[in-house]
């Protein structure tokens, strides 16, 4: 079965492992799946509501962008980490991560689900929200970083 062989090779390259229920996730980190069209939204306790509303509306200047299309989950994880860690500023800063919606797959969107988990768990990210339509809608996510010290 050549199709099964190529899928196995692709999954191995992405660092995926089979779970008992047949679903596949990055071997190192299991993330909750989000729907392809889901709006991603999260903020930490200290974020003011008006700041969060500005983020949702896409009113922050986007300091850096990252397009994950064509990357494996492992490559994307490294790229997102480097983006956040490599962005140092003395004021709040907004990043845009373009991950796609995963509409073309019958499985939950791997990159979108992973990006949501990675950004929520990163100590420098204080809020995130799916992008405004002009920046990619639910196929992209704004990440608001706290100030560097």
C-alpha beads as a LAMMPS data file, in Angstrom:
LAMMPS data file: protein, C-alpha beads

149 atoms
148 bonds

1 atom types
1 bond types

-500.0 500.0 xlo xhi
-500.0 500.0 ylo yhi
-500.0 500.0 zlo zhi

Masses

1 110.0

Atoms # bond

1 1 1 0.000 0.000 0.000
2 1 1 2.103 2.961 -1.209
3 1 1 -0.351 5.548 0.181
4 1 1 -0.085 4.083 3.691
5 1 1 3.717 3.984 3.415
6 1 1 3.940 7.647 2.408
7 1 1 1.551 8.632 5.236
8 1 1 3.668 6.699 7.747
9 1 1 6.845 8.390 6.499
10 1 1 5.237 11.857 6.641
11 1 1 3.929 11.222 10.149
12 1 1 7.347 10.003 11.287
13 1 1 8.941 13.170 9.890
14 1 1 6.443 15.262 11.835
15 1 1 7.184 13.404 15.040
16 1 1 3.718 11.907 15.249
17 1 1 2.769 8.803 17.129
18 1 1 -0.384 6.711 17.043
19 1 1 -2.592 6.767 20.114
20 1 1 -4.793 3.824 21.046
21 1 1 -7.873 5.483 19.590
22 1 1 -6.142 5.870 16.203
23 1 1 -5.626 9.625 16.411
24 1 1 -2.174 11.071 15.901
25 1 1 -0.405 13.858 17.757
26 1 1 3.130 15.138 18.165
27 1 1 4.993 12.534 20.156
28 1 1 6.415 15.044 22.635
29 1 1 3.262 17.061 23.322
30 1 1 -0.370 16.038 23.162
31 1 1 -2.638 18.985 22.422
32 1 1 -6.409 19.309 22.411
33 1 1 -7.813 19.512 18.902
34 1 1 -9.601 22.660 17.789
35 1 1 -12.072 22.843 14.921
36 1 1 -10.883 24.180 11.576
37 1 1 -13.177 27.209 11.775
38 1 1 -12.852 27.804 15.519
39 1 1 -11.945 31.256 16.795
40 1 1 -8.925 30.938 19.069
41 1 1 -9.077 33.204 22.100
42 1 1 -7.223 33.344 25.416
43 1 1 -5.846 35.944 27.800
44 1 1 -3.917 35.779 31.037
45 1 1 -5.362 37.211 34.226
46 1 1 -3.481 40.529 34.114
47 1 1 -4.577 41.653 30.641
48 1 1 -6.965 44.610 30.643
49 1 1 -10.198 44.113 28.714
50 1 1 -9.632 47.138 26.447
51 1 1 -6.176 45.809 25.512
52 1 1 -7.709 42.436 24.682
53 1 1 -10.442 44.102 22.584
54 1 1 -7.741 45.946 20.609
55 1 1 -5.965 42.638 19.991
56 1 1 -9.198 40.987 18.804
57 1 1 -9.828 43.875 16.416
58 1 1 -6.302 43.702 14.983
59 1 1 -5.469 47.215 16.174
60 1 1 -1.927 46.498 17.344
61 1 1 0.965 47.009 14.957
62 1 1 2.185 43.579 13.860
63 1 1 5.894 43.570 14.604
64 1 1 6.709 40.174 13.088
65 1 1 4.909 37.544 10.976
66 1 1 5.490 33.826 10.636
67 1 1 3.894 31.657 7.938
68 1 1 3.861 27.960 8.889
69 1 1 2.416 26.630 5.621
70 1 1 4.432 23.675 4.358
71 1 1 6.136 23.018 7.712
72 1 1 5.890 19.851 9.747
73 1 1 4.547 20.132 13.290
74 1 1 8.093 19.783 14.641
75 1 1 9.467 22.503 12.316
76 1 1 6.547 24.774 13.142
77 1 1 7.082 24.316 16.888
78 1 1 10.712 25.340 16.581
79 1 1 9.816 28.310 14.365
80 1 1 7.115 29.575 16.771
81 1 1 9.482 29.240 19.732
82 1 1 12.227 31.139 17.876
83 1 1 9.763 33.850 16.834
84 1 1 8.569 34.493 20.373
85 1 1 11.998 34.184 21.975
86 1 1 13.644 36.309 19.288
87 1 1 11.248 39.218 19.707
88 1 1 12.556 41.547 22.378
89 1 1 10.903 44.882 23.027
90 1 1 10.441 47.406 25.787
91 1 1 6.690 47.601 25.133
92 1 1 3.868 45.214 24.370
93 1 1 4.255 43.680 20.953
94 1 1 1.924 41.809 18.599
95 1 1 2.995 38.874 16.445
96 1 1 1.019 37.184 13.658
97 1 1 1.332 33.421 13.216
98 1 1 -0.229 32.100 10.004
99 1 1 -1.098 28.432 10.455
100 1 1 -4.032 27.820 8.122
101 1 1 -7.409 26.400 9.060
102 1 1 -6.849 22.802 8.068
103 1 1 -10.022 22.738 5.947
104 1 1 -8.590 20.298 3.415
105 1 1 -7.917 17.543 5.937
106 1 1 -10.386 15.059 7.344
107 1 1 -8.411 15.157 10.610
108 1 1 -8.377 17.994 13.169
109 1 1 -6.005 20.796 12.098
110 1 1 -2.583 19.886 13.516
111 1 1 -0.823 23.215 13.115
112 1 1 -3.733 25.333 14.321
113 1 1 -4.267 23.130 17.384
114 1 1 -0.550 23.077 18.177
115 1 1 -0.059 26.825 17.724
116 1 1 -2.908 27.472 20.160
117 1 1 -1.353 25.198 22.784
118 1 1 2.197 26.506 22.269
119 1 1 1.235 30.163 22.511
120 1 1 -1.007 29.675 25.564
121 1 1 1.816 27.872 27.356
122 1 1 4.612 30.319 26.516
123 1 1 5.468 32.568 29.484
124 1 1 5.967 35.670 27.291
125 1 1 2.533 35.419 25.635
126 1 1 -0.119 37.282 27.626
127 1 1 -3.017 37.007 25.152
128 1 1 -3.920 35.517 21.800
129 1 1 -6.822 35.689 19.402
130 1 1 -7.663 34.557 15.892
131 1 1 -6.733 37.260 13.417
132 1 1 -9.062 39.750 11.785
133 1 1 -10.196 38.745 8.303
134 1 1 -7.670 41.101 6.663
135 1 1 -4.826 39.199 8.362
136 1 1 -6.071 35.666 7.676
137 1 1 -9.115 35.201 9.915
138 1 1 -9.263 31.859 11.704
139 1 1 -6.245 30.681 9.692
140 1 1 -3.950 33.004 11.640
141 1 1 -3.456 34.032 15.254
142 1 1 -2.330 37.239 16.939
143 1 1 -0.057 36.763 19.945
144 1 1 0.464 39.643 22.360
145 1 1 3.803 39.524 24.145
146 1 1 4.583 41.169 27.436
147 1 1 7.446 43.594 27.689
148 1 1 10.993 42.279 27.832
149 1 1 13.041 43.146 30.870

Bonds

1 1 1 2
2 1 2 3
3 1 3 4
4 1 4 5
5 1 5 6
6 1 6 7
7 1 7 8
8 1 8 9
9 1 9 10
10 1 10 11
11 1 11 12
12 1 12 13
13 1 13 14
14 1 14 15
15 1 15 16
16 1 16 17
17 1 17 18
18 1 18 19
19 1 19 20
20 1 20 21
21 1 21 22
22 1 22 23
23 1 23 24
24 1 24 25
25 1 25 26
26 1 26 27
27 1 27 28
28 1 28 29
29 1 29 30
30 1 30 31
31 1 31 32
32 1 32 33
33 1 33 34
34 1 34 35
35 1 35 36
36 1 36 37
37 1 37 38
38 1 38 39
39 1 39 40
40 1 40 41
41 1 41 42
42 1 42 43
43 1 43 44
44 1 44 45
45 1 45 46
46 1 46 47
47 1 47 48
48 1 48 49
49 1 49 50
50 1 50 51
51 1 51 52
52 1 52 53
53 1 53 54
54 1 54 55
55 1 55 56
56 1 56 57
57 1 57 58
58 1 58 59
59 1 59 60
60 1 60 61
61 1 61 62
62 1 62 63
63 1 63 64
64 1 64 65
65 1 65 66
66 1 66 67
67 1 67 68
68 1 68 69
69 1 69 70
70 1 70 71
71 1 71 72
72 1 72 73
73 1 73 74
74 1 74 75
75 1 75 76
76 1 76 77
77 1 77 78
78 1 78 79
79 1 79 80
80 1 80 81
81 1 81 82
82 1 82 83
83 1 83 84
84 1 84 85
85 1 85 86
86 1 86 87
87 1 87 88
88 1 88 89
89 1 89 90
90 1 90 91
91 1 91 92
92 1 92 93
93 1 93 94
94 1 94 95
95 1 95 96
96 1 96 97
97 1 97 98
98 1 98 99
99 1 99 100
100 1 100 101
101 1 101 102
102 1 102 103
103 1 103 104
104 1 104 105
105 1 105 106
106 1 106 107
107 1 107 108
108 1 108 109
109 1 109 110
110 1 110 111
111 1 111 112
112 1 112 113
113 1 113 114
114 1 114 115
115 1 115 116
116 1 116 117
117 1 117 118
118 1 118 119
119 1 119 120
120 1 120 121
121 1 121 122
122 1 122 123
123 1 123 124
124 1 124 125
125 1 125 126
126 1 126 127
127 1 127 128
128 1 128 129
129 1 129 130
130 1 130 131
131 1 131 132
132 1 132 133
133 1 133 134
134 1 134 135
135 1 135 136
136 1 136 137
137 1 137 138
138 1 138 139
139 1 139 140
140 1 140 141
141 1 141 142
142 1 142 143
143 1 143 144
144 1 144 145
145 1 145 146
146 1 146 147
147 1 147 148
148 1 148 149
